[in-house]
């Protein structure tokens, strides 16, 4: 099931001219890869990639006045947690099969964007798939499916380019690559291209709203952010 996530992201990355790994893989290749830390094999782990990104951010009024192609930020969410503020380390009561911080950040962004049902209202998502198992947990933490239903949705190909909610259309961290500081903007850039119909072979017929998700942290701290972008009209 995790290998299917790797296969999906490599298939998407193979369609992107700037991806680190522009090569599709088979399920057998992923399953037979060297083990890194059970149950994660080589193709379950993203690479560390060189790269940079920048964005021009302005008000909606100025963007309209410039008459340049653009998208609008519809919602922003940020959450920090998983620490014991007195001991400066992770709490012992944290459930690591669900990202509470991602859930909290998503709810903030959904409320701002007026999203009631993310599964139906979001057209594509770029998520922080540092590992295939992370992407699986993110599906549930963003409310794309009920808790525990992620594996079933993977089996149904719900998050592929032909699914009802494509995830990581550019290959994600797994295939496009993870230049760390630039990864968050890379995600938004993919959503920008999808919104403007510039995603080439990856282009979705109806991108609707796009969601970018990032997460990470240091020993004792964990943070997640969610950005919703949409068309300028």
N, C-alpha and C positions, 0 to 999 in steps of 0.2 A: 504494500500500500504506500509506504514511503517512497519506494522506488518509482512509483507511478508519478509522484510529484516531481521527482528529478527528471523523468522522461518528458513531462509536460514543459518544464522550464527550459530544458535543452532544445526542445522542438521550437519553442518561441524564440529563443536566443539565436538559433540558426537562421532566423528570418531578419535579424537586425544587423546592419552593416558595422555597427560599433561595438558589438558584443565581444567580450573576452573569449568565450568559447562558442564559436559559430559552428557547432557540430551537434546534430541530433544523435541520441543514443537509444539503444533498445532496452527493454525491461531486463533482458538477460545480462546485458553489460552492467547495468546498475546493481543487479543482485549479486553478480560474481566479482564485483570490485573488491580491492583490499579493504579490510576492516580498519576503521580509525578508532572508534570507541563504541563498542556494541550498544545498540544495534545500528549505529551509523557507519556506513561505508564511505569510500572515497567520493562517490557521487551524491552523497547526502550532505556534503559540506561545501560551502561557498569558497571561492578563492579570494585572496587579497590582491586587489587590482590597482594599478596606477591610473589616475584620472582626476579631472577637475570639472566643476560646473559653476555656472553663474546664472543669475536671473535678474531681469529688470522688473522692479516692483513699483507700482504707482497707484494712484486712486482710480476708481472706475471712471470718474469724470474726465481725468486727463487722458486715460487710455482711449476713451471714445473720441475725444477731441483730436488725438493724433491719428485716428483712423487706421491704426495698425492692427493686424490680427492678434487677438489676445483672449485669455480666459479669465474668469472671475473666481476669486476665492470665496466660497460659500460658507465655509465653516472651519474652525481651528480648535483642536483640543490638545491638552497637555496634562499628563499625570505623572507624579513621582511617588514611589513608595517602596515597600518591601524592606524597610530598615527599622531597626530598633534605635530610636533617636538617642537613647542613653548609652547604648553599647556600640553604636556605629557599625553594626553588622546585620546580615539578613535575619529576619525573624524566623523562628522555628515553626510557626504555624502557617506558613505560606503553602498554598496548593500550587505546585509547579506545573500542573496539567491545564492551567487556565491563567491567562495574563490579566489580572485585575486592573493593572494600569492601562492596558490597551482598551479594555472594556470602558473604563472611566473616561479616557480621552475620546473614544468613539462616541459615547453618549453626549459629550459636550458638543462635538462637531455636528452630530446628527440634529441636535436641538437647534443649533444656529442655522443649519441648512434646511430645516423643516422636514427632515427625513423621518418617516414613521416606520417604514419597512425597508431596511437597507438591502435585503436580498432582491427586492423588486425595483427599488429606485436607483441603485447604483449600477452603472453599466460596465465598469471595469475597476480593478483595484491593483495597486502596486504595494506589495507588503514586504516586510523585512525578513526574507527567507534565508537567514544565515545558515540554517540547517533545514532539511525537509520536515523534520518533526516540528520545528518552529512554525513553519507555514501552516501545518495542520492545526496547531493550537490557535494560531491567529484566526483561521476561519471561524472558529467557535467564539473567540474573544471579541471579534468584530460584530458578532451577531449575524453572520452569513448563514448560519445553521444552528440548531440547538446544541447544547453541550452533549458530547458523546456521539453526535451525528456526522462529524467530519469524515471519518473513514468511509461511511456509506456514500457521501457526496463525492469523494474521490473516485470511488468505484463507478459512479454514474457519470464521470467526466464533467461534472457541473462547472468546474473552474478552468476548463480548457478554452481555447479560442472559439470553439463551437458550442461551448456550454452557455448556460443562462447568465453566469456572472464570471467572465474571464478574469483570472488573477495572474499577475506578472506577465503581461503580454509581450514585454521586451526581453524576457528570460529571467528577470529578477536577479538578486544577488548571486544566485546559483550559477547562472549561465552568462548574464550580461557582465557580472563582476561586482566586486564590492570595494570601491575606492574610499571607503569609510566616510570621511567628511563630505564627499560629493554625492553619496548614495541617495540622500533625501531629495536633493534637487533633481537627480537623474530620474527618480520616480515621478516627480511632478512634470518633468519634461516629456516623459512618455504619455502622461495624461493630456498634456497640452497638445501633443501631436495627434492623439486620438480625437480630441475635441475638434480640432481643425481639419480632420481628414487627411493628415499627413503621415500616417503610420505605415504606408506601403503595404506589404503583404500581410502585415499584422492588423490592418485596419478593421475595426468593428463597424457593422452596419448601423448600430444604434448605441453610441457610447454613453448616452444619458449623462449622469453625474459621474465623476471619477474620484476615487479615494486613494490617497497616499498614506502609508503607515510606516513609521520608523520606531525602533526601540533599541534599548541598550543600557549600559551603565557601568559602574565600577563596583568593587567589593563593598557591599553595604548599601548600594543605591541602584534603583532600577527606574527608568523613565520610558514613556511611550508618547508619541505624538501622532495625531491624525489630522489630515488636511483634506477638505472636500473642494474640488474645483468643478466648474460648470461653464456652459456657453455664455458668451457676452450678451446675448439678446434676452 
